[in-house]
Amino acid sequence: MLKNKKFIIIFIVLLGLFVRVYKLYDIPHGINVDEAGMFVDANMLVKFGVDRYNNAFPVYLPNFGGGQSIMYAYLTALLIRIFSSSFLLIRVVSVIFGLIVIIFSYLISKEFVSDKQSIMVMAMVAFCPYFIQASRIGLDCNLLLGMFMISFYLFIKAIKSENKLFYFLSGICFGLCFYTYAVAYLFIPIFLFLSIAYLLKNNKINIKSVVIFSITFILTILPIVFFLLVNYGIIPEFRFLFFNINKIPRFRSNEVNLFYVFINFPVILDLLSFDTIEYNALPLFGTIYYVFIPFFIYGFMLYTRKIYISIKNKEFDLENLVYFALLGCLSALMFVFAPNINKANAIFFPIIYFTVYGIFKIKKRFIKVIPIVLMINFVFFSIYYFNFYDDFDKVFFDDELYLIIHDNYELLKDKKILIYSSNIEDYIYEQLGKIQYIDSKDQIININSSNELDLAAICFTDELNYLEYKKYFSHEILYKNYHILYN
């Protein structure tokens, strides 16, 4: 029996929450264009019930043309309705789901293993780099893991209790996963197929329960099914209940292909280390700290052997569903174009689970050292992330804008500044109120930079106006995608 269990759980939750909210506005630095787009759409939904392209209550956002899942926008809109508009709310949604992942990692693990092992899973989720970083940025994909874990927990409770209400609720929640991120379109069906087939084979679920679950699941995903049919050109755009089923300009149907499996195997290494995106994982620490990678490999191999033996001997083990979750997400990623860490977010709970499984299969005397190793790594990560990383290696989302200001501060301070950007996505910063567009030459006289030279001190223009207004400025700097005019 674990002493002071409640105190340990509360400590983990509170410390995990603290590292998710501390300097939340400032780190990661800058505003990602997808965060900006989501925030603009959320505000539009609150004020007018439409996205920024005037689609009434869409089931999928066009964003910059390639699309964006809708749940994040609706949750942000709810917070805006309650607290009034603030950009910080776009990241608060991620914090809330980061907290859900911490809590449900314990609740799910407790269904299979001891309190000590469950708390270790919870601590790893609370303090490993990936989970912290994913909870601090407002991207739609980051909701998939939290929504899946709620669904998974309800599904486990349904199986154990044979309560039809739990099947009903889990069917809805698994359906809601489809509104968090598009990878769910592959991952959830694969996971459910493996799990239900396994349960039916072992007589752990009856047909009536499967029917209840399936009906609620299908009804919940129906708007997304209609959306896919519209965007594949099978049916025309239409209104379903109060939702708008609309085409998006660049439907990314080519991002799912069977042939990607031959080039996607290296992604497995990225999931345990880092990819090309620093807000996903820092090369210095990886996703789960490098010291724990051998434990995951060991735990995964041991459990693969265990599940093979149990299936061969026709022995039922509900814990196998965690293995199906890892297998389902990994299988889905194999068919997705350019899979990376944030696309793979649903896989990180199973990774942690089997890491801890591997840890608890070693000598008991050594297990006592693991929490100390975890906290040492966590302390060094926190010091770097909140201090040195912020000072020297900032991730600039609207990076070129900030770099223009930083690199040319002495030259541009107290000058009239006009910038033209060839980056099509930069318009969102104007809609966010971070920059000011001008639409007549008379406004040029009102352009004034401040001593701080923040984005609000800069005026932007489009290509046609740039060519027209260029004659009013005596100097120009060409910087990557930008033309900076100043006097």
C-alpha positions in Angstrom: 0.0 0.0 0.0 1.4 3.3 -1.1 1.8 5.8 1.8 0.6 9.4 1.3 -1.0 8.5 -2.0 -3.4 11.5 -2.1 -0.6 13.9 -1.2 1.7 12.6 -4.0 -1.2 12.7 -6.6 -2.1 16.3 -5.6 1.6 17.3 -5.7 2.1 15.8 -9.2 -1.1 17.5 -10.5 -0.3 20.9 -9.1 3.4 20.9 -10.2 2.3 19.6 -13.6 -0.2 22.4 -13.9 2.3 25.0 -12.8 4.8 24.2 -15.5 2.0 24.4 -18.0 0.8 27.9 -17.1 4.1 29.6 -16.0 5.0 32.2 -18.6 2.3 30.8 -20.8 1.9 33.9 -23.0 5.7 34.3 -23.5 6.8 30.8 -24.1 6.7 29.6 -26.9 7.5 33.1 -28.0 5.4 34.8 -30.7 2.1 33.7 -32.2 1.9 30.7 -34.4 -0.1 31.4 -37.6 -2.4 28.5 -36.8 -3.0 29.8 -33.2 -3.7 33.3 -34.7 -6.1 31.8 -37.2 -7.9 29.7 -34.6 -8.3 32.7 -32.3 -9.7 34.9 -35.1 -12.2 32.2 -36.0 -13.2 31.6 -32.4 -13.9 35.3 -32.0 -16.0 35.3 -35.2 -18.0 32.3 -33.9 -18.7 34.2 -30.7 -19.7 37.4 -32.4 -21.5 36.2 -35.5 -21.7 32.4 -35.5 -19.4 32.1 -38.5 -15.8 31.5 -39.2 -13.6 34.2 -40.9 -14.8 33.0 -44.3 -18.5 33.5 -43.3 -19.3 29.8 -43.0 -22.0 29.4 -40.4 -21.1 26.9 -37.6 -18.6 24.9 -39.7 -17.6 21.3 -38.9 -14.1 22.0 -40.2 -12.3 25.3 -40.5 -10.7 26.3 -43.9 -8.0 28.2 -41.9 -5.4 29.2 -44.6 -7.0 26.9 -47.2 -5.7 23.5 -46.0 -8.1 23.1 -43.1 -8.1 22.9 -39.4 -10.2 20.8 -37.0 -13.0 22.6 -35.2 -13.2 21.5 -31.6 -10.4 23.8 -30.5 -12.2 26.8 -32.0 -15.5 26.0 -30.3 -13.8 25.4 -26.9 -11.9 28.7 -27.2 -15.1 30.4 -28.3 -16.8 29.1 -25.1 -13.9 30.6 -23.0 -14.2 33.9 -24.8 -17.9 33.9 -24.1 -17.2 33.4 -20.4 -14.1 35.5 -19.9 -14.1 38.0 -22.8 -11.6 37.9 -25.6 -7.9 37.4 -24.8 -5.2 35.7 -26.9 -4.1 33.8 -23.8 -7.3 31.8 -23.9 -6.1 30.0 -27.1 -3.4 28.4 -25.0 -5.6 27.9 -22.0 -7.5 25.2 -23.9 -4.3 23.3 -24.4 -3.5 23.6 -20.7 -6.9 22.2 -19.7 -6.4 19.2 -22.0 -2.9 18.8 -20.7 -4.3 18.5 -17.2 -6.9 16.0 -18.5 -4.1 13.9 -19.9 -2.3 13.9 -16.5 -5.4 12.9 -14.5 -6.6 10.3 -17.0 -3.2 8.7 -17.3 -3.6 7.8 -13.6 -7.2 6.7 -13.9 -6.6 4.5 -16.9 -3.4 2.9 -15.5 -5.2 2.2 -12.2 -7.6 -0.1 -14.1 -4.7 -2.4 -15.0 -1.8 -2.0 -12.5 -0.9 -1.1 -8.9 -1.2 2.4 -7.4 2.6 2.7 -7.4 2.9 2.0 -11.1 -0.1 4.2 -11.9 1.4 7.1 -10.1 4.7 6.6 -11.9 2.8 6.8 -15.2 1.1 10.0 -14.0 4.4 11.5 -13.0 6.0 10.7 -16.3 3.1 12.3 -18.2 3.2 15.4 -15.9 7.0 16.0 -16.2 8.2 14.6 -19.5 9.0 17.3 -22.1 6.5 16.4 -24.8 3.5 16.7 -22.6 4.6 20.0 -21.1 5.4 21.6 -24.5 2.2 20.3 -26.1 0.2 21.9 -23.3 1.6 25.3 -24.0 0.6 26.0 -27.6 -2.9 26.4 -29.1 -2.9 23.8 -31.9 -5.9 21.7 -32.8 -4.0 18.5 -33.0 -3.1 18.6 -29.3 -6.7 17.9 -28.3 -6.7 14.4 -29.8 -4.7 12.7 -26.9 -6.9 14.2 -24.2 -10.1 13.3 -25.9 -8.9 9.8 -26.7 -8.0 9.2 -23.1 -11.4 10.3 -21.8 -13.0 8.0 -24.4 -10.7 5.1 -23.6 -11.4 5.4 -19.9 -15.2 5.3 -20.4 -14.7 2.3 -22.7 -12.8 0.4 -20.1 -15.4 1.2 -17.5 -18.1 0.0 -19.9 -16.4 -3.3 -20.5 -15.7 -3.9 -16.8 -19.2 -2.9 -15.6 -21.2 -3.9 -18.7 -23.1 -0.7 -18.1 -24.9 0.4 -21.3 -24.6 4.1 -20.3 -20.8 3.9 -20.4 -21.0 2.4 -23.9 -23.3 5.2 -24.9 -20.9 7.9 -23.5 -17.7 6.3 -24.8 -19.3 6.1 -28.3 -20.0 9.8 -28.2 -16.5 10.6 -26.9 -14.7 8.5 -29.5 -16.8 10.2 -32.2 -15.8 13.6 -30.8 -12.1 12.6 -31.4 -12.9 13.1 -35.1 -13.3 16.9 -34.4 -9.9 17.2 -32.7 -7.5 16.2 -35.5 -7.7 14.5 -38.9 -5.3 11.6 -37.9 -8.3 10.4 -35.7 -10.0 9.4 -39.0 -7.5 6.5 -39.3 -6.4 6.0 -35.7 -9.8 5.6 -34.0 -11.3 3.1 -36.5 -8.1 1.0 -36.3 -8.1 1.0 -32.5 -11.8 0.2 -32.3 -11.6 -2.6 -34.8 -8.8 -4.3 -33.0 -10.4 -3.8 -29.5 -13.9 -4.8 -30.4 -12.7 -7.8 -32.4 -10.6 -8.9 -29.4 -13.5 -8.4 -27.0 -16.0 -10.3 -29.2 -13.6 -13.2 -29.6 -13.2 -13.5 -25.8 -17.0 -12.9 -25.1 -16.3 -9.8 -23.1 -18.8 -7.7 -25.0 -22.2 -8.6 -26.4 -23.8 -7.6 -29.7 -26.3 -5.2 -27.9 -23.5 -3.2 -26.4 -21.7 -3.1 -29.7 -24.9 -1.8 -31.4 -25.4 0.9 -28.7 -21.7 2.0 -29.0 -21.8 1.9 -32.8 -25.0 4.0 -33.2 -23.8 6.7 -30.9 -20.3 6.7 -32.5 -21.7 6.9 -36.0 -24.2 9.6 -35.2 -21.5 11.7 -33.6 -19.2 11.5 -36.6 -21.9 12.0 -39.2 -21.2 15.7 -39.8 -17.5 14.8 -40.4 -18.5 12.0 -42.8 -20.7 14.5 -44.7 -17.8 16.9 -44.8 -15.5 14.3 -46.3 -18.1 13.3 -48.9 -18.5 17.0 -49.9 -14.7 17.6 -50.2 -14.2 14.4 -52.2 -16.8 15.8 -54.6 -19.3 13.0 -54.0 -22.1 15.3 -52.7 -22.6 19.1 -53.0 -22.2 21.6 -50.1 -25.3 21.7 -47.8 -26.5 22.7 -44.3 -26.9 19.8 -41.8 -29.0 20.9 -38.8 -27.2 24.1 -37.8 -23.8 23.1 -39.2 -22.3 24.3 -42.5 -20.9 21.4 -44.5 -18.5 23.3 -46.8 -15.7 22.7 -49.2 -12.3 23.9 -48.2 -10.0 25.4 -50.8 -7.1 22.9 -50.5 -8.5 19.6 -49.2 -5.5 17.6 -48.3 -6.7 14.2 -49.5 -3.3 13.4 -51.0 -1.8 13.4 -47.4 -3.1 9.9 -46.9 -1.6 7.2 -49.1 -0.7 3.5 -48.7 2.7 4.1 -50.3 3.8 6.5 -47.5 4.4 3.4 -45.3 7.7 2.8 -47.2 9.1 6.2 -46.3 7.6 6.8 -42.8 9.6 4.3 -40.7 12.1 6.9 -39.5 9.2 8.7 -37.8 9.5 6.1 -35.0 12.9 7.4 -34.0 11.6 11.0 -34.1 8.8 10.1 -31.6 11.4 9.1 -29.0 13.7 12.0 -29.7 12.9 15.1 -31.7 11.8 16.3 -35.1 12.4 19.5 -37.0 9.9 21.5 -34.9 11.3 22.8 -31.6 7.9 23.5 -30.0 7.3 19.7 -30.3 10.5 18.6 -28.6 13.9 20.2 -27.8 16.9 18.2 -29.2 18.6 18.5 -25.8 15.9 16.6 -24.0 13.8 14.7 -26.5 10.1 13.8 -25.9 10.4 11.5 -22.9 14.0 12.2 -21.8 16.7 10.1 -23.5 17.4 8.1 -20.3 14.0 6.5 -20.5 14.1 5.3 -24.1 15.8 1.9 -23.2 13.0 1.3 -20.7 10.3 1.9 -23.4 12.0 -0.5 -25.8 12.4 -3.1 -23.1 8.8 -2.6 -21.9 7.4 -2.7 -25.4 9.3 -5.9 -26.3 8.3 -7.6 -23.1 4.6 -6.7 -23.6 4.7 -7.8 -27.3 5.9 -11.2 -26.0 3.2 -11.2 -23.3 0.3 -10.3 -25.7 1.5 -13.0 -28.2 1.4 -15.6 -25.5 -1.9 -14.5 -24.1 -3.6 -14.5 -27.5 -2.0 -17.9 -28.4 -3.2 -19.4 -25.1 -6.7 -17.7 -25.5 -6.2 -15.8 -22.2 -8.1 -12.5 -22.0 -6.3 -9.4 -20.7 -8.0 -6.0 -20.8 -4.6 -4.4 -20.6 -4.0 -5.4 -24.2 -6.1 -2.5 -25.3 -3.3 -0.1 -24.4 -1.1 -2.1 -26.8 -3.9 -1.7 -29.5 -3.8 2.0 -28.9 -0.1 2.2 -29.6 -0.5 -0.1 -32.6 -3.5 1.8 -33.9 -1.8 5.2 -33.8 1.5 3.9 -35.2 -0.4 2.2 -38.1 -2.3 5.4 -38.8 0.9 7.4 -38.9 2.4 5.1 -41.5 -0.1 6.2 -44.1 0.1 10.0 -43.4 2.3 12.4 -45.3 5.2 13.8 -43.3 4.2 12.5 -39.8 5.8 14.4 -37.0 5.5 14.5 -33.2 2.4 16.7 -33.0 0.6 14.6 -35.5 1.5 11.5 -33.4 0.3 13.0 -30.1 -2.1 10.2 -29.3 0.7 7.7 -29.2 2.5 9.3 -26.2 0.3 7.8 -23.5 1.0 4.2 -24.6 4.7 5.1 -25.0 4.8 6.3 -21.3 2.7 3.3 -20.2 5.1 0.8 -21.7 8.1 2.8 -20.5 6.8 2.4 -16.9 5.9 -1.2 -17.6 9.6 -1.8 -18.6 10.8 0.1 -15.4 8.7 -2.1 -13.2 10.1 -5.3 -14.7 13.6 -4.5 -13.5 14.9 -5.1 -10.0 12.7 -3.5 -7.3 15.8 -1.9 -5.7 16.5 0.0 -8.9 12.9 1.2 -9.2 13.3 3.6 -6.2 16.0 5.5 -8.2 13.6 6.2 -11.2 11.6 9.1 -9.5 14.8 10.8 -8.6 16.1 10.4 -12.2 12.8 11.8 -13.5 12.9 14.8 -11.2 16.5 15.6 -12.0 15.8 15.6 -15.7 12.6 17.6 -15.1 14.5 20.3 -13.1 17.2 20.7 -15.8 14.5 20.8 -18.6 12.5 23.5 -16.6 15.6 25.6 -16.0 16.5 25.5 -19.7 13.0 25.9 -21.1 12.0 28.8 -18.9 15.3 30.6 -18.9 18.1 29.8 -21.4 15.8 28.6 -24.1 13.7 31.7 -23.8 16.7 34.0 -23.9 18.8 32.5 -26.6 16.9 29.9 -28.6 13.4 31.3 -28.9 11.0 29.7 -31.2 9.6 32.6 -33.2 6.4 31.7 -34.9 6.0 35.0 -36.6 9.8 34.9 -36.7 10.7 36.9 -39.7 8.8 39.9 -38.4 10.6 39.8 -35.0 14.0 39.2 -36.7 13.5 42.2 -38.9 12.9 44.3 -35.8 15.8 42.7 -33.8 18.4 42.8 -36.6 17.6 46.3 -37.8 16.6 48.0 -34.6 19.1 50.8 -34.6 18.4 51.5 -38.3 14.6 51.5 -38.0 13.9 53.1 -34.6 12.0 56.4 -34.9 11.5 55.9 -38.6 8.4 55.6 -40.7 8.1 51.9 -41.6 6.0 50.1 -44.3 6.4 46.4 -44.9 5.1 44.2 -47.8 5.2 40.5 -47.2 5.0 37.8 -49.9 3.9 35.3 -47.2 0.2 34.7 -47.8 -0.5 33.7 -44.2 0.8 37.0 -42.7 -2.6 38.7 -43.2 -3.8 36.9 -40.1 -1.7 39.1 -37.8 -3.6 42.1 -39.1 -6.9 40.4 -38.3 -5.5 39.6 -34.9 -4.7 43.3 -34.3 -1.0 42.7 -34.2 -0.2 44.9 -37.2 -2.0 47.6 -39.1 -2.8 47.6 -42.8 -2.9 50.8 -44.8 -5.2 51.3 -47.8 -4.3 54.8 -48.9 -1.2 57.0 -49.4 -2.7 59.5 -47.0 -2.1 57.0 -44.1 1.6 57.0 -44.8 2.0 60.2 -42.8 0.6 58.5 -39.8 3.1 55.6 -39.7 5.2 56.0 -36.6 7.5 53.4 -35.0 7.8 53.3 -31.2 11.0 53.0 -29.2 10.1 49.4 -28.5 9.3 48.7 -32.2 6.7 46.1 -31.5 4.4 44.7 -34.2 1.7 47.2 -33.4 4.1 50.0 -34.6 4.4 48.6 -38.1 2.1 49.0 -41.0 1.7 46.4 -43.7 0.4 46.7 -47.2 -0.4 44.4 -50.1 1.7 44.0 -53.3 -0.2 46.6 -55.4 0.0 49.2 -52.7 3.7 48.4 -52.1 4.5 49.1 -55.8 2.5 52.4 -55.6 3.8 53.6 -52.2 7.5 52.6 -52.8 8.2 56.1 -54.3 7.3 57.7 -51.0 10.1 56.0 -49.2 13.8 56.7 -49.6 15.2 53.4 -48.3 14.4 49.7 -48.7 15.6 46.5 -47.0 15.0 43.1 -48.6 14.7 40.5 -45.9 13.6 36.9 -46.8 9.9 37.2 -47.6 9.7 40.9 -46.7 10.3 44.3 -48.3 10.9 47.0 -45.6 10.4 50.6 -46.7 11.5 53.3 -44.3 12.4 57.0 -44.2 
